Amino acid sequence: MENSTENNNSKFKKWFKRVGWAGFAFFTIKGLIWLVIFYFGADTLQSCIK
């Protein structure tokens, strides 16, 4: 069980070293933008239905 957690942590470190801070920031911002798009899209659709 301990090895599995350590292996997952190692995969994350390997991925993070490969993409770096710029990649991490890019994917975080991209995810937040999609959340905003879905929120306002749902809000707009509800306004159209009423």
CHARMM-style PDB file with segment names, atoms N, HN, CA, C and O in Angstrom:
ATOM      1  N   MET     1       0.829  -1.190   0.000  1.00  0.00      PROA
ATOM      2  CA  MET     1       0.000   0.000   0.000  1.00  0.00      PROA
ATOM      3  C   MET     1       0.869   1.248   0.000  1.00  0.00      PROA
ATOM      4  O   MET     1       0.573   2.223  -0.692  1.00  0.00      PROA
ATOM      5  N   GLU     2       1.923   1.212   0.766  1.00  0.00      PROA
ATOM      6  HN  GLU     2       2.164   0.421   1.328  1.00  0.00      PROA
ATOM      7  CA  GLU     2       2.840   2.351   0.849  1.00  0.00      PROA
ATOM      8  C   GLU     2       3.500   2.618  -0.501  1.00  0.00      PROA
ATOM      9  O   GLU     2       3.690   3.771  -0.888  1.00  0.00      PROA
ATOM     10  N   ASN     3       3.847   1.555  -1.211  1.00  0.00      PROA
ATOM     11  HN  ASN     3       3.693   0.618  -0.897  1.00  0.00      PROA
ATOM     12  CA  ASN     3       4.523   1.684  -2.495  1.00  0.00      PROA
ATOM     13  C   ASN     3       3.614   2.340  -3.536  1.00  0.00      PROA
ATOM     14  O   ASN     3       4.091   3.106  -4.374  1.00  0.00      PROA
ATOM     15  N   SER     4       2.318   2.049  -3.493  1.00  0.00      PROA
ATOM     16  HN  SER     4       1.931   1.427  -2.813  1.00  0.00      PROA
ATOM     17  CA  SER     4       1.375   2.633  -4.442  1.00  0.00      PROA
ATOM     18  C   SER     4       1.295   4.144  -4.277  1.00  0.00      PROA
ATOM     19  O   SER     4       1.296   4.875  -5.267  1.00  0.00      PROA
ATOM     20  N   THR     5       1.225   4.619  -3.037  1.00  0.00      PROA
ATOM     21  HN  THR     5       1.224   4.025  -2.233  1.00  0.00      PROA
ATOM     22  CA  THR     5       1.181   6.052  -2.774  1.00  0.00      PROA
ATOM     23  C   THR     5       2.474   6.712  -3.214  1.00  0.00      PROA
ATOM     24  O   THR     5       2.462   7.794  -3.800  1.00  0.00      PROA
ATOM     25  N   GLU     6       3.571   6.066  -2.934  1.00  0.00      PROA
ATOM     26  HN  GLU     6       3.581   5.186  -2.459  1.00  0.00      PROA
ATOM     27  CA  GLU     6       4.871   6.608  -3.324  1.00  0.00      PROA
ATOM     28  C   GLU     6       4.999   6.645  -4.847  1.00  0.00      PROA
ATOM     29  O   GLU     6       5.573   7.586  -5.394  1.00  0.00      PROA
ATOM     30  N   ASN     7       4.477   5.645  -5.525  1.00  0.00      PROA
ATOM     31  HN  ASN     7       4.011   4.881  -5.081  1.00  0.00      PROA
ATOM     32  CA  ASN     7       4.527   5.579  -6.977  1.00  0.00      PROA
ATOM     33  C   ASN     7       3.697   6.698  -7.602  1.00  0.00      PROA
ATOM     34  O   ASN     7       4.137   7.327  -8.564  1.00  0.00      PROA
ATOM     35  N   ASN     8       2.488   6.957  -7.061  1.00  0.00      PROA
ATOM     36  HN  ASN     8       2.130   6.446  -6.279  1.00  0.00      PROA
ATOM     37  CA  ASN     8       1.649   8.043  -7.561  1.00  0.00      PROA
ATOM     38  C   ASN     8       2.321   9.381  -7.347  1.00  0.00      PROA
ATOM     39  O   ASN     8       2.275  10.246  -8.222  1.00  0.00      PROA
ATOM     40  N   ASN     9       2.949   9.564  -6.187  1.00  0.00      PROA
ATOM     41  HN  ASN     9       2.987   8.862  -5.477  1.00  0.00      PROA
ATOM     42  CA  ASN     9       3.652  10.802  -5.892  1.00  0.00      PROA
ATOM     43  C   ASN     9       4.806  10.986  -6.864  1.00  0.00      PROA
ATOM     44  O   ASN     9       5.074  12.102  -7.309  1.00  0.00      PROA
ATOM     45  N   SER    10       5.488   9.903  -7.193  1.00  0.00      PROA
ATOM     46  HN  SER    10       5.270   8.996  -6.831  1.00  0.00      PROA
ATOM     47  CA  SER    10       6.606   9.955  -8.128  1.00  0.00      PROA
ATOM     48  C   SER    10       6.123  10.340  -9.526  1.00  0.00      PROA
ATOM     49  O   SER    10       6.787  11.111 -10.219  1.00  0.00      PROA
ATOM     50  N   LYS    11       4.976   9.810  -9.943  1.00  0.00      PROA
ATOM     51  HN  LYS    11       4.437   9.184  -9.381  1.00  0.00      PROA
ATOM     52  CA  LYS    11       4.431  10.156 -11.254  1.00  0.00      PROA
ATOM     53  C   LYS    11       4.082  11.637 -11.318  1.00  0.00      PROA
ATOM     54  O   LYS    11       4.329  12.292 -12.330  1.00  0.00      PROA
ATOM     55  N   PHE    12       3.506  12.169 -10.232  1.00  0.00      PROA
ATOM     56  HN  PHE    12       3.306  11.637  -9.409  1.00  0.00      PROA
ATOM     57  CA  PHE    12       3.168  13.589 -10.201  1.00  0.00      PROA
ATOM     58  C   PHE    12       4.427  14.444 -10.289  1.00  0.00      PROA
ATOM     59  O   PHE    12       4.460  15.432 -11.022  1.00  0.00      PROA
ATOM     60  N   LYS    13       5.463  14.065  -9.542  1.00  0.00      PROA
ATOM     61  HN  LYS    13       5.436  13.263  -8.946  1.00  0.00      PROA
ATOM     62  CA  LYS    13       6.713  14.823  -9.582  1.00  0.00      PROA
ATOM     63  C   LYS    13       7.335  14.784 -10.969  1.00  0.00      PROA
ATOM     64  O   LYS    13       7.848  15.792 -11.455  1.00  0.00      PROA
ATOM     65  N   LYS    14       7.287  13.621 -11.604  1.00  0.00      PROA
ATOM     66  HN  LYS    14       6.870  12.803 -11.209  1.00  0.00      PROA
ATOM     67  CA  LYS    14       7.849  13.478 -12.947  1.00  0.00      PROA
ATOM     68  C   LYS    14       7.083  14.358 -13.937  1.00  0.00      PROA
ATOM     69  O   LYS    14       7.692  15.041 -14.761  1.00  0.00      PROA
ATOM     70  N   TRP    15       5.753  14.345 -13.860  1.00  0.00      PROA
ATOM     71  HN  TRP    15       5.258  13.790 -13.191  1.00  0.00      PROA
ATOM     72  CA  TRP    15       4.931  15.167 -14.737  1.00  0.00      PROA
ATOM     73  C   TRP    15       5.198  16.643 -14.490  1.00  0.00      PROA
ATOM     74  O   TRP    15       5.336  17.420 -15.435  1.00  0.00      PROA
ATOM     75  N   PHE    16       5.272  17.033 -13.216  1.00  0.00      PROA
ATOM     76  HN  PHE    16       5.160  16.402 -12.448  1.00  0.00      PROA
ATOM     77  CA  PHE    16       5.472  18.441 -12.870  1.00  0.00      PROA
ATOM     78  C   PHE    16       6.828  18.934 -13.354  1.00  0.00      PROA
ATOM     79  O   PHE    16       6.940  20.064 -13.830  1.00  0.00      PROA
ATOM     80  N   LYS    17       7.856  18.105 -13.240  1.00  0.00      PROA
ATOM     81  HN  LYS    17       7.765  17.187 -12.854  1.00  0.00      PROA
ATOM     82  CA  LYS    17       9.173  18.503 -13.731  1.00  0.00      PROA
ATOM     83  C   LYS    17       9.156  18.677 -15.245  1.00  0.00      PROA
ATOM     84  O   LYS    17       9.855  19.535 -15.784  1.00  0.00      PROA
ATOM     85  N   ARG    18       8.363  17.870 -15.921  1.00  0.00      PROA
ATOM     86  HN  ARG    18       7.795  17.174 -15.483  1.00  0.00      PROA
ATOM     87  CA  ARG    18       8.317  17.940 -17.379  1.00  0.00      PROA
ATOM     88  C   ARG    18       7.608  19.210 -17.854  1.00  0.00      PROA
ATOM     89  O   ARG    18       8.100  19.878 -18.763  1.00  0.00      PROA
ATOM     90  N   VAL    19       6.465  19.555 -17.259  1.00  0.00      PROA
ATOM     91  HN  VAL    19       6.066  19.012 -16.520  1.00  0.00      PROA
ATOM     92  CA  VAL    19       5.714  20.719 -17.726  1.00  0.00      PROA
ATOM     93  C   VAL    19       6.110  22.006 -17.015  1.00  0.00      PROA
ATOM     94  O   VAL    19       5.970  23.092 -17.579  1.00  0.00      PROA
ATOM     95  N   GLY    20       6.596  21.899 -15.800  1.00  0.00      PROA
ATOM     96  HN  GLY    20       6.709  21.017 -15.342  1.00  0.00      PROA
ATOM     97  CA  GLY    20       7.053  23.078 -15.074  1.00  0.00      PROA
ATOM     98  C   GLY    20       5.914  23.957 -14.591  1.00  0.00      PROA
ATOM     99  O   GLY    20       4.740  23.600 -14.692  1.00  0.00      PROA
ATOM    100  N   TRP    21       6.289  25.113 -14.063  1.00  0.00      PROA
ATOM    101  HN  TRP    21       7.242  25.403 -13.980  1.00  0.00      PROA
ATOM    102  CA  TRP    21       5.309  26.057 -13.524  1.00  0.00      PROA
ATOM    103  C   TRP    21       4.410  26.619 -14.612  1.00  0.00      PROA
ATOM    104  O   TRP    21       3.220  26.836 -14.383  1.00  0.00      PROA
ATOM    105  N   ALA    22       4.965  26.855 -15.787  1.00  0.00      PROA
ATOM    106  HN  ALA    22       5.931  26.678 -15.973  1.00  0.00      PROA
ATOM    107  CA  ALA    22       4.163  27.426 -16.874  1.00  0.00      PROA
ATOM    108  C   ALA    22       3.036  26.476 -17.269  1.00  0.00      PROA
ATOM    109  O   ALA    22       1.900  26.912 -17.461  1.00  0.00      PROA
ATOM    110  N   GLY    23       3.331  25.202 -17.390  1.00  0.00      PROA
ATOM    111  HN  GLY    23       4.254  24.848 -17.235  1.00  0.00      PROA
ATOM    112  CA  GLY    23       2.307  24.225 -17.737  1.00  0.00      PROA
ATOM    113  C   GLY    23       1.271  24.072 -16.637  1.00  0.00      PROA
ATOM    114  O   GLY    23       0.074  23.966 -16.908  1.00  0.00      PROA
ATOM    115  N   PHE    24       1.736  24.062 -15.403  1.00  0.00      PROA
ATOM    116  HN  PHE    24       2.707  24.148 -15.183  1.00  0.00      PROA
ATOM    117  CA  PHE    24       0.816  23.953 -14.268  1.00  0.00      PROA
ATOM    118  C   PHE    24      -0.131  25.149 -14.233  1.00  0.00      PROA
ATOM    119  O   PHE    24      -1.337  24.983 -14.049  1.00  0.00      PROA
ATOM    120  N   ALA    25       0.412  26.354 -14.408  1.00  0.00      PROA
ATOM    121  HN  ALA    25       1.391  26.489 -14.558  1.00  0.00      PROA
ATOM    122  CA  ALA    25      -0.410  27.568 -14.412  1.00  0.00      PROA
ATOM    123  C   ALA    25      -1.384  27.548 -15.591  1.00  0.00      PROA
ATOM    124  O   ALA    25      -2.550  27.914 -15.441  1.00  0.00      PROA
ATOM    125  N   PHE    26      -0.910  27.123 -16.755  1.00  0.00      PROA
ATOM    126  HN  PHE    26       0.037  26.826 -16.877  1.00  0.00      PROA
ATOM    127  CA  PHE    26      -1.761  27.073 -17.945  1.00  0.00      PROA
ATOM    128  C   PHE    26      -2.969  26.170 -17.720  1.00  0.00      PROA
ATOM    129  O   PHE    26      -4.102  26.576 -17.980  1.00  0.00      PROA
ATOM    130  N   PHE    27      -2.738  24.950 -17.240  1.00  0.00      PROA
ATOM    131  HN  PHE    27      -1.818  24.621 -17.028  1.00  0.00      PROA
ATOM    132  CA  PHE    27      -3.846  24.016 -17.058  1.00  0.00      PROA
ATOM    133  C   PHE    27      -4.778  24.450 -15.929  1.00  0.00      PROA
ATOM    134  O   PHE    27      -5.980  24.193 -15.994  1.00  0.00      PROA
ATOM    135  N   THR    28      -4.247  25.101 -14.901  1.00  0.00      PROA
ATOM    136  HN  THR    28      -3.270  25.309 -14.848  1.00  0.00      PROA
ATOM    137  CA  THR    28      -5.093  25.611 -13.824  1.00  0.00      PROA
ATOM    138  C   THR    28      -5.999  26.721 -14.336  1.00  0.00      PROA
ATOM    139  O   THR    28      -7.202  26.719 -14.077  1.00  0.00      PROA
ATOM    140  N   ILE    29      -5.417  27.669 -15.064  1.00  0.00      PROA
ATOM    141  HN  ILE    29      -4.440  27.670 -15.274  1.00  0.00      PROA
ATOM    142  CA  ILE    29      -6.200  28.782 -15.605  1.00  0.00      PROA
ATOM    143  C   ILE    29      -7.215  28.275 -16.629  1.00  0.00      PROA
ATOM    144  O   ILE    29      -8.353  28.742 -16.664  1.00  0.00      PROA
ATOM    145  N   LYS    30      -6.805  27.330 -17.450  1.00  0.00      PROA
ATOM    146  HN  LYS    30      -5.880  26.950 -17.422  1.00  0.00      PROA
ATOM    147  CA  LYS    30      -7.714  26.753 -18.443  1.00  0.00      PROA
ATOM    148  C   LYS    30      -8.915  26.103 -17.752  1.00  0.00      PROA
ATOM    149  O   LYS    30     -10.051  26.277 -18.192  1.00  0.00      PROA
ATOM    150  N   GLY    31      -8.671  25.368 -16.689  1.00  0.00      PROA
ATOM    151  HN  GLY    31      -7.748  25.227 -16.332  1.00  0.00      PROA
ATOM    152  CA  GLY    31      -9.757  24.738 -15.943  1.00  0.00      PROA
ATOM    153  C   GLY    31     -10.700  25.755 -15.329  1.00  0.00      PROA
ATOM    154  O   GLY    31     -11.918  25.573 -15.353  1.00  0.00      PROA
ATOM    155  N   LEU    32     -10.141  26.830 -14.775  1.00  0.00      PROA
ATOM    156  HN  LEU    32      -9.152  26.977 -14.756  1.00  0.00      PROA
ATOM    157  CA  LEU    32     -10.980  27.878 -14.184  1.00  0.00      PROA
ATOM    158  C   LEU    32     -11.823  28.580 -15.246  1.00  0.00      PROA
ATOM    159  O   LEU    32     -12.985  28.905 -15.005  1.00  0.00      PROA
ATOM    160  N   ILE    33     -11.241  28.811 -16.409  1.00  0.00      PROA
ATOM    161  HN  ILE    33     -10.297  28.546 -16.605  1.00  0.00      PROA
ATOM    162  CA  ILE    33     -11.993  29.447 -17.494  1.00  0.00      PROA
ATOM    163  C   ILE    33     -13.165  28.568 -17.920  1.00  0.00      PROA
ATOM    164  O   ILE    33     -14.260  29.073 -18.166  1.00  0.00      PROA
ATOM    165  N   TRP    34     -12.944  27.252 -18.009  1.00  0.00      PROA
ATOM    166  HN  TRP    34     -12.054  26.842 -17.808  1.00  0.00      PROA
ATOM    167  CA  TRP    34     -14.038  26.357 -18.378  1.00  0.00      PROA
ATOM    168  C   TRP    34     -15.141  26.373 -17.327  1.00  0.00      PROA
ATOM    169  O   TRP    34     -16.321  26.315 -17.671  1.00  0.00      PROA
ATOM    170  N   LEU    35     -14.774  26.449 -16.051  1.00  0.00      PROA
ATOM    171  HN  LEU    35     -13.815  26.496 -15.771  1.00  0.00      PROA
ATOM    172  CA  LEU    35     -15.791  26.526 -15.000  1.00  0.00      PROA
ATOM    173  C   LEU    35     -16.630  27.791 -15.147  1.00  0.00      PROA
ATOM    174  O   LEU    35     -17.850  27.752 -14.987  1.00  0.00      PROA
ATOM    175  N   VAL    36     -15.979  28.912 -15.451  1.00  0.00      PROA
ATOM    176  HN  VAL    36     -14.988  28.944 -15.581  1.00  0.00      PROA
ATOM    177  CA  VAL    36     -16.696  30.179 -15.641  1.00  0.00      PROA
ATOM    178  C   VAL    36     -17.619  30.088 -16.857  1.00  0.00      PROA
ATOM    179  O   VAL    36     -18.761  30.543 -16.807  1.00  0.00      PROA
ATOM    180  N   ILE    37     -17.126  29.502 -17.942  1.00  0.00      PROA
ATOM    181  HN  ILE    37     -16.197  29.132 -17.983  1.00  0.00      PROA
ATOM    182  CA  ILE    37     -17.947  29.363 -19.153  1.00  0.00      PROA
ATOM    183  C   ILE    37     -19.196  28.531 -18.863  1.00  0.00      PROA
ATOM    184  O   ILE    37     -20.297  28.914 -19.259  1.00  0.00      PROA
ATOM    185  N   PHE    38     -19.036  27.402 -18.179  1.00  0.00      PROA
ATOM    186  HN  PHE    38     -18.142  27.092 -17.858  1.00  0.00      PROA
ATOM    187  CA  PHE    38     -20.196  26.567 -17.868  1.00  0.00      PROA
ATOM    188  C   PHE    38     -21.156  27.269 -16.909  1.00  0.00      PROA
ATOM    189  O   PHE    38     -22.372  27.136 -17.049  1.00  0.00      PROA
ATOM    190  N   TYR    39     -20.627  28.013 -15.940  1.00  0.00      PROA
ATOM    191  HN  TYR    39     -19.639  28.121 -15.827  1.00  0.00      PROA
ATOM    192  CA  TYR    39     -21.484  28.715 -14.982  1.00  0.00      PROA
ATOM    193  C   TYR    39     -22.339  29.761 -15.696  1.00  0.00      PROA
ATOM    194  O   TYR    39     -23.559  29.795 -15.532  1.00  0.00      PROA
ATOM    195  N   PHE    40     -21.686  30.613 -16.488  1.00  0.00      PROA
ATOM    196  HN  PHE    40     -20.695  30.585 -16.621  1.00  0.00      PROA
ATOM    197  CA  PHE    40     -22.436  31.661 -17.169  1.00  0.00      PROA
ATOM    198  C   PHE    40     -23.295  31.102 -18.302  1.00  0.00      PROA
ATOM    199  O   PHE    40     -24.340  31.667 -18.624  1.00  0.00      PROA
ATOM    200  N   GLY    41     -22.865  30.009 -18.902  1.00  0.00      PROA
ATOM    201  HN  GLY    41     -22.016  29.550 -18.642  1.00  0.00      PROA
ATOM    202  CA  GLY    41     -23.691  29.367 -19.924  1.00  0.00      PROA
ATOM    203  C   GLY    41     -24.980  28.822 -19.332  1.00  0.00      PROA
ATOM    204  O   GLY    41     -26.051  28.992 -19.915  1.00  0.00      PROA
ATOM    205  N   ALA    42     -24.888  28.173 -18.188  1.00  0.00      PROA
ATOM    206  HN  ALA    42     -24.018  28.035 -17.714  1.00  0.00      PROA
ATOM    207  CA  ALA    42     -26.085  27.651 -17.517  1.00  0.00      PROA
ATOM    208  C   ALA    42     -26.973  28.797 -17.050  1.00  0.00      PROA
ATOM    209  O   ALA    42     -28.198  28.710 -17.136  1.00  0.00      PROA
ATOM    210  N   ASP    43     -26.364  29.862 -16.559  1.00  0.00      PROA
ATOM    211  HN  ASP    43     -25.369  29.933 -16.489  1.00  0.00      PROA
ATOM    212  CA  ASP    43     -27.121  31.029 -16.106  1.00  0.00      PROA
ATOM    213  C   ASP    43     -27.868  31.662 -17.280  1.00  0.00      PROA
ATOM    214  O   ASP    43     -29.025  32.059 -17.140  1.00  0.00      PROA
ATOM    215  N   THR    44     -27.216  31.754 -18.422  1.00  0.00      PROA
ATOM    216  HN  THR    44     -26.276  31.431 -18.535  1.00  0.00      PROA
ATOM    217  CA  THR    44     -27.841  32.328 -19.612  1.00  0.00      PROA
ATOM    218  C   THR    44     -28.988  31.450 -20.102  1.00  0.00      PROA
ATOM    219  O   THR    44     -30.041  31.962 -20.483  1.00  0.00      PROA
ATOM    220  N   LEU    45     -28.791  30.135 -20.095  1.00  0.00      PROA
ATOM    221  HN  LEU    45     -27.935  29.720 -19.785  1.00  0.00      PROA
ATOM    222  CA  LEU    45     -29.860  29.236 -20.528  1.00  0.00      PROA
ATOM    223  C   LEU    45     -31.070  29.319 -19.604  1.00  0.00      PROA
ATOM    224  O   LEU    45     -32.208  29.266 -20.069  1.00  0.00      PROA
ATOM    225  N   GLN    46     -30.838  29.449 -18.315  1.00  0.00      PROA
ATOM    226  HN  GLN    46     -29.914  29.492 -17.937  1.00  0.00      PROA
ATOM    227  CA  GLN    46     -31.961  29.566 -17.379  1.00  0.00      PROA
ATOM    228  C   GLN    46     -32.704  30.878 -17.599  1.00  0.00      PROA
ATOM    229  O   GLN    46     -33.925  30.934 -17.449  1.00  0.00      PROA
ATOM    230  N   SER    47     -31.976  31.932 -17.953  1.00  0.00      PROA
ATOM    231  HN  SER    47     -30.984  31.887 -18.075  1.00  0.00      PROA
ATOM    232  CA  SER    47     -32.621  33.211 -18.234  1.00  0.00      PROA
ATOM    233  C   SER    47     -33.484  33.120 -19.487  1.00  0.00      PROA
ATOM    234  O   SER    47     -34.546  33.739 -19.551  1.00  0.00      PROA
ATOM    235  N   CYS    48     -33.044  32.365 -20.472  1.00  0.00      PROA
ATOM    236  HN  CYS    48     -32.181  31.862 -20.420  1.00  0.00      PROA
ATOM    237  CA  CYS    48     -33.805  32.205 -21.718  1.00  0.00      PROA
ATOM    238  C   CYS    48     -35.075  31.397 -21.493  1.00  0.00      PROA
ATOM    239  O   CYS    48     -36.095  31.651 -22.133  1.00  0.00      PROA
ATOM    240  N   ILE    49     -35.017  30.426 -20.590  1.00  0.00      PROA
ATOM    241  HN  ILE    49     -34.188  30.220 -20.070  1.00  0.00      PROA
ATOM    242  CA  ILE    49     -36.166  29.552 -20.345  1.00  0.00      PROA
ATOM    243  C   ILE    49     -37.281  30.298 -19.621  1.00  0.00      PROA
ATOM    244  O   ILE    49     -38.458  30.050 -19.883  1.00  0.00      PROA
ATOM    245  N   LYS    50     -36.935  31.193 -18.731  1.00  0.00      PROA
ATOM    246  HN  LYS    50     -35.979  31.395 -18.518  1.00  0.00      PROA
ATOM    247  CA  LYS    50     -37.952  31.899 -17.928  1.00  0.00      PROA
ATOM    248  C   LYS    50     -38.773  32.844 -18.737  1.00  0.00      PROA
ATOM    249  OT1 LYS    50     -39.663  33.504 -18.201  1.00  0.00      PROA
TER     250      LYS     50
END
